């Protein structure tokens, strides 16, 4: 895909080898809803969901593409996820639309489709956006693993935007369980960034992107890049869903997440719970980061902002 397409253009100009790209109608339906969401001209979410998931034209799509990979649910799921990552300002709208799709009583079909039972075995899978759940899980993990590419290319931007989506989900749908996937992702990032000594991790270096693959260099300075990446991603979690995270202070055990720390680098000497003492420790570590000249100025500013956000959340 070309890099010079404007936001929505990239979806209507897919890669030639993409077998089931979103249709122009699907792109337009999502765009109209996302751009008008939260304005005086907002389109009702259930109307947008019904239009986006309509199967009235799906028969023509299948016939034209003539391949076995045509799948309405997966195609729309990829469109929703990619739009959320490429255009993060629309993430609240996309989450609302996903909720509305899953609340539909059924998908719109033509009389002929109903009579012949076409797509009958796929209707519930498509309506529930089962594919979106899988796409989110797999691609977020990939974003996590690829997040240390050179700024601002490769993994940085996707990871930051994927973290923001996760934060918006936490804020919109606060979990009852302290073990939810979304909360765990936030806490894993915080622990990895703030509870390890970045200057003593040279024995287990992060991989560095070189052209088309990752190479381990073993340089202590590589960990500066790790903090530049992870501290910035933390801003979305605390800015959007910090109150949700704080709500689990005293209610979550972090012993499993502590296992992700590198040997000999642990800075947290308290117990394994998400305690108020640990929350205060995170603030001290951020105050430390804000004064490190080796870090980007943006990172130091992010650290100061995070301390302020945490203090506001406590009130």
N, C-alpha and C positions, 0 to 999 in steps of 0.2 A: 504494500500500500504506500502511495506517495505520502511524503511528510508535509506537503504544502496545502493539503486540503483544509478548508475551514471546518469548524466543529462538526456540523451535521453532514457535510459533504462526504466525509470519510466513510459514512455508512452506505451512501448511495453509490460509492465507487469501490466496491470490495476487491480484494485480490482475485486475479483470474482463476486461481485454483480453489477458491472457496466454493464449495458445492451447494450450500444452502444459506446464502446471505439473506438478511432481512429484506422484505419487499418495500417498495416505495411507500405503499399505504401504511405499513407498520411503522416505518420511520417517521412519516408525517403525523401519525396518531400520537406517538410518543412525544414528538417535538411540540405539538400543539398543547398537550397537557403539561409538559415540563415547563415550557416558557410562560404559561399563564397561571401556573400553580402559585397560590398565595397572593394573587392580585384580585382586583374587583371583577375581573373577567375570568375567574377560575372555572375550568370545566369540571363538572361533577366526576369524581373518581370512578364511580360505577359506570358512567357513560363511556369514559375513556377506556376502561377495562373491557367493556363489552365490544367496543369498536376494535381495539387492538387484537383481541383474541377471536374475533369473528372468523368462522370457517367458510363463509359464503364464497370466498374466492380461492380457497385452499385447493380445490380440485384442479383449477387451472394451473396453480403453482406446481402441483405434483406432476401434471401432464407435461408442462413445459420443461421442467428440470429432468424428468425421466431418470431419476436415480433413487436408490434405496435409503438415502440419508435425509430426505426431506422430512422434517419433524417440526411441527408448529411450536410445540412447547420448548424444545431446545433452541430453536431459532430465536424466539422472542426472549428467552432467558439470556442468551448471549448478547442480544441487543440491549437489554436492560443493564446487564453487568458492564458491558463496554461503555455505555453512555455514563454510568455512574463513575467509572474510573477516568474517562477522558474529560468529563465535565462535572466535577464533584459538586458544584453549586446546585445541581439538580438532584442530588442524592435524597433529600427529604421527599421530593415529589415522586421519585422512583420507588421509594419504600412504600409510600401511600398507594401508588398504583399496583404494586405487587400485592398489598393487602386486599385491595379491591378485586383483583383478578381471582384471588383465592376465595373470596366471598361470593363470587358469582354462583347462581344456582345451576348454571349450565352454560355451554358455549353456543353461540348463535350459529345455526346451520340452515341450509336451504331445505325446502320440502323434499327435494329429490334425495339429498343426503340422509334425511331422516327416514325416508321410505326405504332406501336401500341399505341403511345401517352403516354408511361409509364413516370411517374413523371411529366407529363405536367403541372399539377396544382401547382407544387412546384418550378419550375425552377427559377422564378423571385425572390421568397423569398430566395432561396438558393444563387443565384448569388449576391444578395444585402447584404448577410450576416446579415439579419435582426436579427438573434439570437445573433450575436456578440454585437450589440448595447444594447440589453437587459442584456446580461451577464455582460458587462462592468459596466452598471449602477447599477445593483443589487449587484454585488460582490465588487465594489468600496465602496458602502455604508456599506456593511458588514465589509470590511477592516477598514473603519473609526470607526465603532462602536466597533470593536474588537482590536483596536490598542494598548491597554494598558496591554496586557498580559506580563508576566515577560520576560525581555530580556534574550536571543535572540529568545525565543520561541513564539508560538501562533501568536498574531497579529502583532508584530513588523515588521518582515521581509516582510510579504505580504503587509502591508500598505506602507512601504518605496518603494517597487517595484511597487506597483500600482500607487503611487504618481509620480514615475519616468516615467511610461507609459503615465500618464496624461500630464506630462511636455513635453515629446517627441511629443505628439500630438499637444500641443499648439505651439511648435516651428515649426513643419512641416506644420501646417495648422492654422496660426494666425487668430483668429476670427475677423469678422467685428463688431460684436455686443459686447458691454461691458457686456452683460448679458449671455454670453455663459456658458454652464455647466462646461467646462474645466477651464475657468478663475475663475468661482465662487468657484470651489473646491480649487484652489490655495489660493484665498483670504480668504476663510473661515478658512483654516489652519493657515494662518499668523495672522489673527485677534484673533483666539482662543488662540494661543500660546503667542502672544506678547502684547495683549491689556488687559490682566487680571493679577491681582496680585496673583502669585502662592502661596504665603505664607498665604493668608487670605481666602482660598476657602474650609476650612475644614468642613463648614456647608453643603456643597454639594459635597461630595467626588466622585471621579471616581470609578467605580467598579473594583475590583481586581479578577484576575483569580485564582480559587482554585480548582484544579483537573479537574472538568468537568463543572463548572458553575462560574458565577461572584458573588462576595460578596462585599457589601459596608463596609469598615472599618472605614471611617470617620477620617482618620489620615492626618494631614497637610503634612506630609512627602510624602504621595502618589502623591502629585502634582509635586514633583521632578521628578517622573517617567513620568509624562505627558510632562514636558519640555524636558526630555531626548528623548522621542519619537518624539515629534512634531518638535523640532528644527532640528533634524537629517533629517526628511522628507522634511523640507523646502529647504535643500541644493539642492535636485534635481530640484525643481521648479526654483530656482534662477540660478543655474548653467546651466540648459538646456534652460529655457524659461524666464529668468529674464528680457530680453529685451522686451518680449511681455507684461509682466506684467507692466513694467515701461511705456510702450507705452500707457497705459490706465490711467495714472496719469492725473487728471483733467477731466476724461471722464466717471467715474463710481461712482454711489451712493451706499453706503454700509449700508444703514439703515436697510435693511432686515437681513444682516449678523450680524449686531450688536445685534440683538435679541437673538443670540445664547449665548451671554455672561451670566455668572452667576451673580445673584443679588449681588450688593455690592462689586464687584471685578473689575469694569471697571476702567482702567487707562487712557484711551484716552478721553480728555475733549474737543476736537475740533468738527467740524461739521462732517456730515456723508459722505462727499465726499472722494474719493481716491485722496488726495491732496499731494503736495510736502511736506507740513508740516507733514503729516501722514507718508510719506516715511521716513523722517528724524527721526520721533519718533520711527519707527521700528528699525532703526539703533541704536538709543540710548538704546532701550530695549535689543538688541543683545549684545551691549557693556556691559550692566549690567550683562547679563547671562554669558558672558565670564569670569566674575570675581567671580562667585558663586561656592565656594568649595563644596557645597552640590551636585552639578551636576557632572555627569561623565566627565572625562577629554575629552572624545570624544565630548561631548556636548559643552563644553567650546571652544574646537578647532573649532567645526562647527560654533559656534556663531561668532568667529573671522573671519572665512572664509566667512560667509554670509555678514558681514560688508564690507569686501574687494570686494566681488562680486558686491554688491550694488553700491559701489563707482565706480567700473569699468563700470558698466552699465550706470551710469550717464554721463560718458565722451562722 
